[in-house]
Amino acid sequence: MSELVIGSRGSKLALWQANHIAAKLAALGHSTRIDIIQTTGDKITDVALSKVGAKGLFTKEIEEALLAGTIDLAVHSAKDMPTELPVGLVLSAFPEREDPRDALIGSTLAALPNGAIVGTSSLRRTAQLRGIRQDLVINDLRGNVDTRLRKQAEGQYAAIVLAAAGLTRLGWQDRITEYLDPEVFIPAVGQGALAIETRDDSGAGHAAAMKLDDAATRTRVTAERAALAAMGGGCQVPLGAHAVVGKHGEINMRGIVVSPDGRFIVNATATGAGNDPAGVGAALAKKLLASGASIVLQQVGM
C-alpha cells in the first residue's frame, strides 16, 4: 500500500487535525506523511478576514496541490470550506464532529463590564456579540489559537471568542470560561467538524478518506453548507447555522443573520427529512432571506 500524502496548514491546531486523521488512516493500514502548505489566509495577519473578501483564504493553495497531485488528501476545518469546490475535487469525508459551540475565554458574557474589549476575527461572532451586548467594544483578533490565548492573558482583551472544538483538540478546554448556547449564539457552518478533501478520481486518497466518513456529521454539515450556499457561499457571510439530527432521524435547523452593528437580527428555523439535508438547509436560507437577511448581505457586500 503506497504512502498517502496529507496536505495541511502549519498551525498547531491544523497539524493536530492532520495527525489525528493520519492516526485514523494508520489504523486502517495506511502509511502517511504530512506536507505543510502555507495559505493566503496564513500570510495575511494584519487585516480583518471580513475585509479581505476572497473565498478560500485557507484552502486555495492546498487545493492547488491536490489538483497538481503533490498531495493525496487535505484536512481542513469544515467551517473554512467554501461551498463551491474546484472541478475535480470532492469532500470525501466528514469524521465525527467535535463540540460545535463557540466559547468565551477570560470572562462570561454576563460578567463583562460595560465597554469591555472582546476579541474575534469573525464577522458572525462580532455581529452576534453586538446583538446581545451593544456596550461591548469588539476588536479584531488574528493569529493561531495559542497566539490569541496569549494576547488575552496579557490583558489586551477582557475576553476572546474561539471555537470550543479547537480548544478541546489542543487540550486547552480548561481555559474556557463559558460555552455559548448554540440555541442563542449560533455557531458557524460546519464548526467543530473536519472536512477531508480529495481528488474525485476513485484513487487511493479518495478511497481511504471515504472510510472515515461519519454519516450523522455529514448530514448535519451538508444541511448547514446548503444554507450557506443559498446565502452566497462565502465563509465570511455573517450567518450562523446549526443542524441537529432528532431522535426520529429528522433534521432540525436554526439559523441567524445579523447586521455588523448587531441592530438588525433575522432568525429562522427549519425541519425536514434526514435524507434531504440539502433541502432542509435551502429551506432555512429561504426563510432567512424572506425575513430580511438579504438587507444584511447587501451591507457586507455579498
Kinemage of the C-alpha trace (Angstrom):
@kinemage 1
@onewidth
@group {chain A} dominant
@subgroup {mainchain}
@vectorlist {calphas} color= white
{ca met a 1} P 0.000 0.000 0.000
{ca ser a 2} L 1.619 3.275 -1.147
{ca glu a 3} L 2.214 6.237 1.150
{ca leu a 4} L -0.564 8.831 1.295
{ca val a 5} L 0.473 12.486 1.471
{ca ile a 6} L -1.742 14.698 3.660
{ca gly a 7} L -1.804 18.441 2.989
{ca ser a 8} L -2.241 20.738 5.979
{ca arg a 9} L -1.745 24.271 7.150
{ca gly a 10} L 1.119 24.703 9.585
{ca ser a 11} L -0.634 25.942 12.710
{ca lys a 12} L -0.623 23.871 15.877
{ca leu a 13} L -4.351 23.166 15.506
{ca ala a 14} L -4.130 22.306 11.797
{ca leu a 15} L -1.279 19.889 12.471
{ca trp a 16} L -3.201 18.300 15.347
{ca gln a 17} L -6.066 17.731 12.931
{ca ala a 18} L -3.797 16.319 10.222
{ca asn a 19} L -2.081 13.985 12.701
{ca his a 20} L -5.483 12.912 14.035
{ca ile a 21} L -6.516 11.831 10.535
{ca ala a 22} L -3.109 10.250 9.928
{ca ala a 23} L -3.628 8.113 13.037
{ca lys a 24} L -7.056 7.014 11.835
{ca leu a 25} L -5.617 6.101 8.447
{ca ala a 26} L -2.744 4.237 10.114
{ca ala a 27} L -5.324 2.149 11.992
{ca leu a 28} L -6.674 1.160 8.578
{ca gly a 29} L -3.196 0.122 7.435
{ca his a 30} L -2.192 3.253 5.510
{ca ser a 31} L 1.253 4.851 5.686
{ca thr a 32} L 1.107 8.664 5.606
{ca arg a 33} L 3.207 11.797 5.765
{ca ile a 34} L 2.142 15.414 6.212
{ca asp a 35} L 3.058 18.190 3.791
{ca ile a 36} L 2.714 21.686 5.312
{ca ile a 37} L 1.288 24.277 2.912
{ca gln a 38} L 1.029 27.997 3.672
{ca thr a 39} L -2.251 29.550 2.545
{ca thr a 40} L -3.222 33.121 1.703
{ca gly a 41} L -5.105 33.372 4.991
{ca asp a 42} L -1.934 32.432 6.883
{ca lys a 43} L 0.042 35.168 5.133
{ca ile a 44} L -2.479 37.970 5.782
{ca thr a 45} L -2.338 38.536 9.527
{ca asp a 46} L -2.896 42.300 9.853
{ca val a 47} L -6.279 42.665 8.119
{ca ala a 48} L -9.709 41.543 9.360
{ca leu a 49} L -10.845 38.467 7.434
{ca ser a 50} L -14.169 40.135 6.633
{ca lys a 51} L -12.257 42.869 4.783
{ca val a 52} L -10.077 40.580 2.680
{ca gly a 53} L -13.044 39.448 0.603
{ca ala a 54} L -11.623 36.370 -1.091
{ca lys a 55} L -13.222 32.957 -0.772
{ca gly a 56} L -10.999 30.015 0.054
{ca leu a 57} L -8.481 32.032 2.083
{ca phe a 58} L -7.375 28.938 3.977
{ca thr a 59} L -7.870 26.371 1.215
{ca lys a 60} L -6.761 27.686 -2.205
{ca glu a 61} L -3.097 26.689 -2.135
{ca ile a 62} L -3.896 23.307 -0.600
{ca glu a 63} L -6.473 22.631 -3.314
{ca glu a 64} L -3.921 23.569 -5.961
{ca ala a 65} L -1.579 20.932 -4.501
{ca leu a 66} L -4.388 18.361 -4.640
{ca leu a 67} L -5.087 19.145 -8.290
{ca ala a 68} L -1.373 19.023 -9.090
{ca gly a 69} L -1.131 15.585 -7.480
{ca thr a 70} L 1.576 16.535 -4.971
{ca ile a 71} L -0.731 15.576 -2.077
{ca asp a 72} L -3.408 12.884 -1.888
{ca leu a 73} L -5.793 14.352 0.657
{ca ala a 74} L -6.231 17.554 2.615
{ca val a 75} L -7.539 18.024 6.148
{ca his a 76} L -9.497 21.244 6.684
{ca ser a 77} L -11.695 22.764 9.333
{ca ala a 78} L -15.105 22.400 7.681
{ca lys a 79} L -16.011 25.986 8.590
{ca asp a 80} L -13.168 27.248 6.372
{ca met a 81} L -14.516 25.494 3.261
{ca pro a 82} L -16.286 27.487 0.527
{ca thr a 83} L -19.456 25.827 -0.712
{ca glu a 84} L -18.118 25.611 -4.269
{ca leu a 85} L -15.106 23.347 -4.789
{ca pro a 86} L -12.766 23.385 -7.779
{ca val a 87} L -13.710 20.951 -10.540
{ca gly a 88} L -12.134 17.581 -9.818
{ca leu a 89} L -12.194 17.864 -6.020
{ca val a 90} L -14.681 16.459 -3.529
{ca leu a 91} L -15.228 16.364 0.237
{ca ser a 92} L -14.763 12.640 0.725
{ca ala a 93} L -15.285 12.524 4.478
{ca phe a 94} L -16.602 14.399 7.472
{ca pro a 95} L -15.280 12.477 10.506
{ca glu a 96} L -17.271 12.540 13.739
{ca arg a 97} L -17.903 16.122 14.828
{ca glu a 98} L -16.416 17.728 17.926
{ca asp a 99} L -18.337 20.303 20.011
{ca pro a 100} L -19.728 22.937 17.561
{ca arg a 101} L -20.195 25.681 20.161
{ca asp a 102} L -18.391 28.999 20.478
{ca ala a 103} L -16.566 29.595 23.736
{ca leu a 104} L -15.560 32.658 25.745
{ca ile a 105} L -12.145 32.850 27.365
{ca gly a 106} L -11.474 35.387 30.108
{ca ser a 107} L -14.996 36.074 31.359
{ca thr a 108} L -18.587 35.039 31.000
{ca leu a 109} L -20.672 37.248 28.727
{ca ala a 110} L -22.827 38.472 31.600
{ca ala a 111} L -19.831 39.337 33.783
{ca leu a 112} L -18.054 41.516 31.222
{ca pro a 113} L -18.064 45.130 32.425
{ca asn a 114} L -19.608 47.915 30.372
{ca gly a 115} L -17.293 48.824 27.471
{ca ala a 116} L -15.131 45.719 27.839
{ca ile a 117} L -12.886 44.837 24.879
{ca val a 118} L -13.662 41.483 23.280
{ca gly a 119} L -11.515 39.946 20.546
{ca thr a 120} L -12.636 37.961 17.499
{ca ser a 121} L -11.803 37.816 13.784
{ca ser a 122} L -15.277 36.612 12.824
{ca leu a 123} L -17.949 38.909 11.393
{ca arg a 124} L -20.596 36.409 12.577
{ca arg a 125} L -19.316 36.451 16.152
{ca thr a 126} L -18.920 40.221 16.139
{ca ala a 127} L -22.490 40.731 14.950
{ca gln a 128} L -23.975 38.295 17.461
{ca leu a 129} L -21.981 39.806 20.343
{ca arg a 130} L -23.225 43.271 19.442
{ca gly a 131} L -26.740 41.927 19.137
{ca ile a 132} L -26.554 40.760 22.758
{ca arg a 133} L -24.325 43.477 24.267
{ca gln a 134} L -24.247 46.800 22.390
{ca asp a 135} L -21.907 48.253 25.014
{ca leu a 136} L -19.021 45.909 24.220
{ca val a 137} L -16.030 47.041 22.155
{ca ile a 138} L -15.257 44.348 19.590
{ca asn a 139} L -11.681 44.444 18.308
{ca asp a 140} L -10.186 42.297 15.573
{ca leu a 141} L -8.116 39.339 16.744
{ca arg a 142} L -5.970 37.360 14.314
{ca gly a 143} L -3.392 34.642 14.837
{ca asn a 144} L -3.272 30.986 15.792
{ca val a 145} L -5.156 29.710 18.833
{ca asp a 146} L -2.107 29.925 21.121
{ca thr a 147} L -1.373 33.474 19.922
{ca arg a 148} L -4.935 34.552 20.645
{ca leu a 149} L -4.865 32.993 24.101
{ca arg a 150} L -1.572 34.751 24.859
{ca lys a 151} L -2.974 38.135 23.823
{ca gln a 152} L -5.962 37.654 26.115
{ca ala a 153} L -3.753 36.542 29.006
{ca glu a 154} L -1.603 39.666 28.519
{ca gly a 155} L -4.689 41.812 29.064
{ca gln a 156} L -5.156 43.087 25.512
{ca tyr a 157} L -8.736 41.764 25.648
{ca ala a 158} L -11.124 41.253 28.556
{ca ala a 159} L -12.351 38.166 26.724
{ca ile a 160} L -11.972 36.450 23.374
{ca val a 161} L -14.259 34.126 21.435
{ca leu a 162} L -12.928 30.880 19.941
{ca ala a 163} L -14.373 27.618 18.714
{ca ala a 164} L -14.689 25.173 21.610
{ca ala a 165} L -13.590 22.339 19.320
{ca gly a 166} L -10.134 23.770 18.679
{ca leu a 167} L -9.503 24.330 22.363
{ca thr a 168} L -10.647 20.797 23.185
{ca arg a 169} L -8.475 19.243 20.475
{ca leu a 170} L -5.405 21.050 21.799
{ca gly a 171} L -6.179 20.107 25.393
{ca trp a 172} L -6.937 23.683 26.432
{ca gln a 173} L -10.599 23.276 27.339
{ca asp a 174} L -9.779 24.333 30.906
{ca arg a 175} L -9.235 27.861 29.536
{ca ile a 176} L -12.910 28.111 28.588
{ca thr a 177} L -14.880 30.446 30.859
{ca glu a 178} L -18.268 29.953 29.190
{ca tyr a 179} L -19.715 27.772 26.451
{ca leu a 180} L -22.154 29.866 24.414
{ca asp a 181} L -25.546 28.200 23.988
{ca pro a 182} L -25.979 27.254 20.287
{ca glu a 183} L -29.700 27.960 20.603
{ca val a 184} L -28.807 31.608 21.301
{ca phe a 185} L -25.297 32.180 19.929
{ca ile a 186} L -25.476 30.147 16.742
{ca pro a 187} L -22.191 28.604 15.519
{ca ala a 188} L -20.599 28.917 12.103
{ca val a 189} L -21.487 26.477 9.352
{ca gly a 190} L -19.526 23.280 9.907
{ca gln a 191} L -17.909 24.471 13.127
{ca gly a 192} L -16.363 21.624 15.103
{ca ala a 193} L -16.211 19.319 12.073
{ca leu a 194} L -13.270 18.323 9.922
{ca ala a 195} L -13.521 18.007 6.158
{ca ile a 196} L -11.254 15.696 4.194
{ca glu a 197} L -10.856 16.836 0.604
{ca thr a 198} L -9.501 14.621 -2.182
{ca arg a 199} L -9.479 14.333 -5.928
{ca asp a 200} L -12.706 12.874 -7.282
{ca asp a 201} L -10.818 10.162 -9.113
{ca ser a 202} L -11.513 6.987 -7.091
{ca gly a 203} L -7.798 6.962 -6.313
{ca ala a 204} L -6.084 5.774 -3.145
{ca gly a 205} L -6.620 9.036 -1.236
{ca his a 206} L -10.292 9.197 -2.142
{ca ala a 207} L -10.910 5.553 -1.245
{ca ala a 208} L -9.069 5.804 2.082
{ca ala a 209} L -10.771 9.041 3.130
{ca met a 210} L -14.260 7.712 2.453
{ca lys a 211} L -13.748 5.116 5.185
{ca leu a 212} L -13.529 7.919 7.761
{ca asp a 213} L -16.895 9.478 6.944
{ca asp a 214} L -19.417 9.768 9.791
{ca ala a 215} L -22.991 9.677 8.477
{ca ala a 216} L -24.545 11.892 11.166
{ca thr a 217} L -21.832 14.514 10.812
{ca arg a 218} L -22.173 14.521 7.015
{ca thr a 219} L -25.919 15.033 7.337
{ca arg a 220} L -25.552 17.969 9.715
{ca val a 221} L -22.724 19.683 7.837
{ca thr a 222} L -24.396 19.148 4.454
{ca ala a 223} L -27.524 20.894 5.728
{ca glu a 224} L -25.520 23.801 7.116
{ca arg a 225} L -23.420 24.163 3.958
{ca ala a 226} L -26.572 24.143 1.827
{ca ala a 227} L -27.883 27.093 3.827
{ca leu a 228} L -24.590 28.920 3.319
{ca ala a 229} L -24.605 28.173 -0.414
{ca ala a 230} L -28.067 29.682 -0.747
{ca met a 231} L -26.845 32.802 1.081
{ca gly a 232} L -23.877 33.403 -1.204
{ca gly a 233} L -21.366 30.728 -0.308
{ca gly a 234} L -18.535 32.657 1.367
{ca cys a 235} L -17.244 31.705 4.802
{ca gln a 236} L -17.412 35.412 5.786
{ca val a 237} L -21.193 35.619 5.375
{ca pro a 238} L -22.494 36.736 8.831
{ca leu a 239} L -24.561 33.554 9.055
{ca gly a 240} L -24.884 31.186 11.955
{ca ala a 241} L -26.444 27.809 11.152
{ca his a 242} L -26.706 24.794 13.401
{ca ala a 243} L -28.271 21.457 12.473
{ca val a 244} L -29.005 18.513 14.734
{ca val a 245} L -30.433 15.105 13.947
{ca gly a 246} L -33.527 14.337 16.019
{ca lys a 247} L -34.400 11.054 17.696
{ca his a 248} L -36.544 10.019 14.733
{ca gly a 249} L -33.849 10.900 12.185
{ca glu a 250} L -35.302 14.283 11.250
{ca ile a 251} L -33.104 17.345 10.782
{ca asn a 252} L -33.778 20.376 12.960
{ca met a 253} L -32.003 23.582 11.985
{ca arg a 254} L -31.662 27.021 13.472
{ca gly a 255} L -30.164 29.978 11.632
{ca ile a 256} L -29.345 33.614 12.250
{ca val a 257} L -28.138 36.533 10.159
{ca val a 258} L -27.107 39.693 11.996
{ca ser a 259} L -26.089 43.085 10.652
{ca pro a 260} L -22.478 44.014 11.520
{ca asp a 261} L -23.673 46.565 14.096
{ca gly a 262} L -25.869 43.935 15.768
{ca arg a 263} L -29.036 46.019 15.451
{ca phe a 264} L -30.849 44.022 12.759
{ca ile a 265} L -31.304 40.340 13.569
{ca val a 266} L -33.051 37.718 11.448
{ca asn a 267} L -33.795 34.300 12.968
{ca ala a 268} L -35.367 31.239 11.369
{ca thr a 269} L -35.803 27.513 11.936
{ca ala a 270} L -36.394 24.625 9.561
{ca thr a 271} L -37.182 20.946 9.986
{ca gly a 272} L -37.132 18.235 7.369
{ca ala a 273} L -36.326 14.683 6.404
{ca gly a 274} L -32.966 13.258 7.387
{ca asn a 275} L -32.378 12.003 3.865
{ca asp a 276} L -32.632 15.526 2.409
{ca pro a 277} L -30.142 17.673 4.332
{ca ala a 278} L -29.501 19.954 1.369
{ca gly a 279} L -33.235 20.615 1.060
{ca val a 280} L -33.557 21.480 4.746
{ca gly a 281} L -30.601 23.861 4.543
{ca ala a 282} L -32.018 25.555 1.465
{ca ala a 283} L -35.394 25.923 3.202
{ca leu a 284} L -33.710 27.610 6.167
{ca ala a 285} L -31.918 30.046 3.883
{ca lys a 286} L -35.157 30.816 2.047
{ca lys a 287} L -36.842 31.710 5.342
{ca leu a 288} L -33.923 33.917 6.382
{ca leu a 289} L -33.900 35.753 3.063
{ca ala a 290} L -37.667 36.204 3.139
{ca ser a 291} L -37.364 37.753 6.608
{ca gly a 292} L -34.832 40.391 5.512
{ca ala a 293} L -31.433 38.688 5.559
{ca ser a 294} L -30.764 39.999 2.048
{ca ile a 295} L -30.508 43.505 3.542
{ca val a 296} L -27.630 42.350 5.749
{ca leu a 297} L -25.881 40.618 2.842
{ca gln a 298} L -26.029 43.878 0.878
{ca gln a 299} L -24.466 45.700 3.831
{ca val a 300} L -21.467 43.359 3.870
{ca gly a 301} L -21.077 43.406 0.099
{ca met a 302} L -22.395 39.917 -0.682
